[in-house]
Amino acid sequence: MPDLARILWALAIFAARVIGVTIGTIRVIISIRGHRFLAAAMGFLESLIYVLLISKVLQDISDPLSVAAYSMGFGAGVYVGMLLESRLIQGYVTINIVSVAHAHDVAEAIRAAGFGATEGWGHGAGGFVGWVRTVVRRNEADSVRKIVHEVDPDAFLTQEEVRSIQRGYLRSARRPER
């Protein structure tokens, strides 16, 4: 059975790795959004944690507890980083909807829910199709996808991150009264 000092060391490795990988996950997201200086600072901190940890773990690579803590910390850090990103980092997404027969109805349902929607027509592999585009807060995307699915369960949807927005119709921060 490992002694208390080894267990505490393994917990410290795990915690530091979770923090470092969480920083890395968020760094990638904010760099994609164009925050270069902040991303660079986070990269420095992330690599500092990595170098310090890996050097200590490699000093005693035969200790399975330290190696396991390091590896589990990586997995947990990815999870925590993605969780924080989805909860804390607000942003916008574009949802593109292609519908063979119900594009106008989809657009109307999206508008009725208080979101903006732009619709148009095009030609797909199977003939004419309608398309709808809407820009919403990331935390509202599930609601829009649900609306689309209720109107046209066969609609084709894609979702993309939005880097910046200028003008246009966006739902207000307050929820409309129902």
ABEGO torsion letter per residue (X at the ends): XBBAAAAAAAAAAAAAAAAAAAAAAAAAAAAAAGBAAAAAAAAAAAAAAAAAAAAAAAABAABAAAAAAAAAAAAAAAAAAAAAAAAABBBBBBBBBBBAAAAAAAAAAAAAAGBBBBBBBBBBAAEBBBBBBBBBBAAAAAAAAAAAAAABAABBBBBBBBABBBEEBBBBABBBBX
